[in-house]
């Protein structure tokens, strides 16, 4: 008899099709935003597994209220700041994420944001959509060259290393700050800085790839931004909470920063619209992994974890012991 699975949020068609072939599925769609509604569905279905996204929070109170039938919550995505992992472990609920499969697409997005921010992508595109007609001379609307610049990477995990690989194609010098220094083969020539503030003065470009959570809250604050060279560019595809947004807005409006490329924000989707009013900010709506291939792979990886646990095997990507 197939294991009983609740799918709490919309997933790509291929993922839903596979889930229905392998599990006894109840799909909640867009109606799982209420914790009480989700708990009711888990209980009535006597669900053994829950497939969720970052839009569904599993805090300590929610975990304590889960039905005893639930064995695993498989989250689609790398970040897990929407899950209280310690509470899940204490409750005996396995929680998993989906690393690896979204690395390349998220790094591609980071490179897109870096190029668009440096080369005034938003401004140029706006000019064309308005009909152009105005002539521009040699000194007008000049961007910043990407090739040959120094790029600082905060968080040299899978995505950070993939970003470094792409940046090397542009002849960029790579610096990085991480909790621990990487082995030489993973560094691939990147220069390690044990402290963030020691690295920042050398970074004409800065790309954020650190995990979220209390330890990294406002990691890039006014003091950090002040250490960057005048006219630097900031890219964030990680978590909006890494950045003090008031400080970032001040640095962008004053000209202290040349530009920013942002895919993540502190309050999503109700982001601070002051960013949208700035011509030197290139914005995307948290779409780092948004390709057909990657979203399918993320969903399949989550189902792999769920299938393993329901069959009595170890999870592929357990979060216990990570937090």
N, C-alpha and C positions, 0 to 999 in steps of 0.2 A: 504494500500500500504506500503510495507516495507521501512524502512528508508535507505537512501543511505550512504554507508560506503566505505571509501578508506582504504585498508590495505597496509601500506607503506613498510613493510619489510616482509621477509619470516617468517611464523609461523608454528607450528607443524600441521600435517594433520588433527588431530581431531579438532583443533581450527578453521582451515579454513573451514572444513565441517560444523561446527556449524554456523559460520558466514554466509555461503552461504544459510543455511536453514532459518536464521532469518532476513537477510538484503539483500538489493540490493548492491552487492559487486563488487568493482573493485580492483583487486589485482595487485600491482605494482611490487612485487618481489624485485629483486636486482637493479631495475632501479630508485629507489627513493632517490638516494644519492644527486641528484641535487635539490636544493630548487626550482628553476624555473620550473623544470619538475613536481615536486610535486604540486606546486601551480596551474599549468595548469590543472593537472588531477582533483584536488579538484574543480576547477571552472567548467570544462566541465561536470563533473559528478553531479554538484550542491550538493556536499556531505554535509550531516548533521553531519557526524562523521568521525573521523580519528583514526585508530589504528596504533600505532607507537612503536618503541623501542628506546633505548638510542642512537642508531646510527643516529637518525633523530633529528636535533636541532630545537627547537622552540624558537628563540631569539626574542627580541622586534621587530626587523625589519621584521622578518618572520611573526610574529603574526599580525602586522599591515597590511600585504599584504594578509591575508587570506580572502577568499570569505565570504560574509555575511551569506551564508547558513550554515556555519560550526558552530555547537553548542557545540561539545565536542571533545577533544583529549584525548583518553585513552592510557596511556603509560604502556607498559608491563615491570614491574620492580618496585623495591622499590625506588631507587634513582631517583631524578628529577632535577639534576643539568644541564641537557640538555634542560630544560624548564624555561623560564622566567615567573614564576608564577604570579608575580605582574603585568607584562604586559598583561598576559592572563586575569587576573581578571579585569583590566581596560578596556580591549577589550570586556569583556562579554563572553569570551570563558571558559567553564568549562574544567579543566584539572584534570585527576585522575591518580593514580598509583595502584599497586597491592601488598599491604602489606600482612603479615600473611602467605600467601601460600608458600613462598619460605624460610621461617625461618629455618625449620629443615634441608633442604638440604644444605643451605649455612653454617649453623653451623657444619654439618657433614664435609663439605669441610675444614672449619677452623681447625677442629680436625685432619683431615688427614694431613694438612700442618704442624701442630704442631708436630705430631708424626713423619712424614717424615723428618722434619728439625732436630729434636732432635736426631733421630736415623740414620741419614746419609743415608736416603732412596735413594737419587740420586746416591751417590757413590756406594752403595751396588748393585743397579740395573745395573749400568754401568759395574761393575766388572763381573757380571753374563753374560751380553750381549757380553762382550769381550771374554768370554770363561772360566773365572776363572783361574784355574790351579795353581795360586800362593797360597802358604800356609800363613795363618795369625796366629800370635801368640797372647798370652794373652794381650800384650800392644797395639796391632795394631787396627786401625780403630774404636776406641771407640766412642760411641755416648754419649748422655746425657739422663739420666733416666727422664721420664715424670712423673711417679707416685710420689706423695708427693711434687712436686715443687710448688712454688708460682706463680700463674697466675694473671697478671694484665689485666683487660679488659677496653678498652677505648671506651665508648659508650655502655650503658647498656639498649639498646632497646630490641626489640623482639629477634634479632639474638644474641646480646651480652648475653642475659639471657639464650638462648638456648645453647650457647657455655659454659656458666658457669655450666649448668646442666650436660653437657657431661664431663667437667673437674672434676666435683665432683666424677664421676665414677672412676677417676684415683687418688682419694684421694688428689686432689690439693687444696691448700688454695686459695680462690678467693678474689681478691681486685678489686675495680672498680672506675673509674672516669667518671662522668656524669655531665651534666649541672645542674641537680637537683638530690637530693637524692631520692631513691625509697622508697615506703612504705615497711615495714618490711617483708610482705608476699612475695613481689617480690624480695627483696634482698636475701631471703633464706639463710641467714648467711654470705653473701658476705660483705666485709668491704669497706665502702665508703671513698673516698678521694676527698675533694672539689677542690683540685688543682692537676693537672697532675704531676708536678715536685715533689710534696711530695710523690706520690705513686711510681714513677719509681725506686728509689733505692732499693725497696723491691721486684721487679719483675724479677724473673729469666726467666720468659716467659711473653711476651706481645702480646696481640691479639687486633687488631684494628677493631672496628665496628661502628665508628662514621660516620655521614653523611658527604658528600662532601660539597663544597661551599667555598666562600671566607673566612668565619670565621675559617675554619679548614685547610686552605692551609698551607702546611709544618708544621703541628702540631708536627710531629716527625722530628725535625731538629737535627743538630749536638749537640746542648746543651742538648736536651732530650735524645739522644742516649748515651751521656757521663754520664748521671745519672743512666743508667741501670747498674746492676752488671756486672763485667767482665765475658764474656762468656754467656751472655743472648741470648735468641732466640726471634725473631720478626715474627709475622704472620699478614698478611694483606689480608682480603677478602672484604674490604669495598670500598675504593677509592684510586687510586694511588696518587692523589694530597695530601693526608694526610701526605705523606712522602717526605722529601727532599732526592731525590734519590742519589745525589752526596755524601751527608753525610752518607747514608746507605751503598753505595759502599765502602766508606773509612772505615767504621766500620767493614764491612765484610772482606775486604782484609787485614786489620791490625790485625785481630783476636780479636778486641774489642767485637764483637758479635761472638758467636759460629756459628750461622746459621740463615737463614730466610726461611720462606715459604710464597710465594707470588702468589696470584691469580689475582692481579690488578696492573696496572702500569700507570704512568703519560701519556704516549703516547701509545695508543692501536689502532691497533695491532702492530704498529712500535715501540715496546718497546726497551729500552736500552739493546743491546745485551751483554754488559759487565756483566750483571747478569747471562747470560747463560754460560759464561766462568768460573764462580766460582763454585767449587765443593760443597761448603757449602750453596748453595741456591737451594731449591726445587721449581720448577716453574710450574704453570698451567695457561692456557690462558683464564682467566676470565670465569670460568665454575662453579661458586658456586651453581647456580641453575640448572645445566644441567643434570636433570634426566627427563625421559618421564613424570612421574607423576607430577613433579613440573612445567615443562614448559607448560603442558596442563592446569594445575590449574591456572597458571599466565594468560594465554590467555583467559581462561573462565572468570576469575575475571575482566579482562579488558572489555570483552564483556558484563558482568553483568552491569558494570558502564555505558557503551554506551547504552544498552537497557533501563536502567532506565531513563537516561536523554532524550533520544529520545521519551520516552513515557510520558514525563512531570513529572517524579518523581525525587526526590533528588538523586544525585550520591551516590554510596556506599562508595567511597574513595575519596572525594573531596580534592584537594590540596589548594584551596583558604583558606587563614587564617593560613596556616601551615608555609609558607616561612617567 
